[in-house]
Amino acid sequence: MNTLIASAALVRDTFREAFARKLFWGLFGLSTAMILFFLFIMRIDVVEGALATVSLFGQSMGKRTVDVTHLVRQVHASISTFLFSWSMFLALFASAGLIAAVFEPGRIELLLSKPVSRHHILLGRYVGNLLVVGINVSYLVLGIWLIFGWKTGVWNSSFLAVIGTTAFMFGVLLSAMVLVAVLSESGALALMVAFGLMVMSVILAQRTWAERLLSSEWSRNVWRGLYWVFPKVFDIGRMNLDFVQGRAVGALDPIWSSAAFAAVMFAASIYCFSKRNF
C-alpha cells in the first residue's frame, strides 16, 4: 500500500510540474486551436445520406454525389495520420524536459532521500508523462470526432483508434528517452534520440526497396535485423491508417516488437539508474 501511495505521489508530481512549466496548457491550447479549426473553417452539408457541399477556407467545392459515410472514413484516415505524427512531435517536445528534470542537482538527492525505490521514481515519472500526453491526445481526437459526427451524422468509431496508437507509440519512444536521460541527464539529447528513432523507422520500413538496392545477403540481413530491433513508428502509423479506412490491418508484429523494445529500454533504465551515484 505504501508503495502504491508513493507511486501515485510521483505521478501527481509529474502533473504538477507539467502545469508549472505550462506544458500541459501548451498542449491543451494547441489541441483546442486544432479543434476550432475544424469547427469553424470546415463546412459540410449532407442531404439524404449524400454529400451536398464542402466548404473550406470559404471556398465551396460544389455539389458532390459521393456517399458521405465513405467520404468521412477517408477524411478520418487522412486526419488520423496527421494527428498521429502531430501529437507524437508535440508529446516528445513536452516530455523531454519533464524526464530530464528528475536528475537536476538537488532534486534527485531529495527524491532518493525518500523511502521510495529507484525503479518507482522512474515508473512514476514515466506513467505521469503518459497520462499528461494521453489526456491531451484524447481531448484532441475526441473533439475532432465529435465535430465530424455532428456535421455529417456519421460516427466512425474506428477513428478513435488513433488515441491508442499514439499513446502506445509515444510510450515506446518515451522508454528510450528515459534511458538516455538516466545516462546523460540531458533532455535535449533524449529528444534527439527519440526523433532519430522516428526517422530510422521510416527508413528501415522500406525493406522491399532495400533488398533490391543492397548487393549482398549479409547487408540485407543487417537491414532486417535493424528493422526488428528498432521501434516501428512508421508501420504502426500505417496500421492505424488501414484500420480507420476499414482495410485489413495485417500481422501485429510491429506492435509486439515495439513493445519488446520498450520493455528492454525501461529495464536498462532501471538497471543503469540503480548503479548510479548522486
Sequence and secondary structure as in RCSB ss.txt:
>XXXX:A:sequence
MNTLIASAALVRDTFREAFARKLFWGLFGLSTAMILFFLFIMRIDVVEGALATVSLFGQSMGKRTVDVTHLVRQV
HASISTFLFSWSMFLALFASAGLIAAVFEPGRIELLLSKPVSRHHILLGRYVGNLLVVGINVSYLVLGIWLIFGW
KTGVWNSSFLAVIGTTAFMFGVLLSAMVLVAVLSESGALALMVAFGLMVMSVILAQRTWAERLLSSEWSRNVWRG
LYWVFPKVFDIGRMNLDFVQGRAVGALDPIWSSAAFAAVMFAASIYCFSKRNF
>XXXX:A:secstr
 HHHHHHHHHHHHHHHHHHHTTHHHHHHHHHHHHHHHHHHTEEEEEETTEEEEEEETTEE      BHHHHHHHH
HHHHHHHHHHHHHHHHHHHHHHHHHGGGSTTHHHHHHTSS  HHHHHHHHHHHHHHHHHHHHHHHHHHHHHHHHH
HHS   GGGGHHHHHHHHHHHHHHHHHHHHHHHH  HHHHHHHHHHHHHHHHHHT HHHHHHH  SHHHHHHHHH
HHHHS  HHHHHHHHHHHHHT      HHHHHHHHHHHHHHHHHHHHHHH   
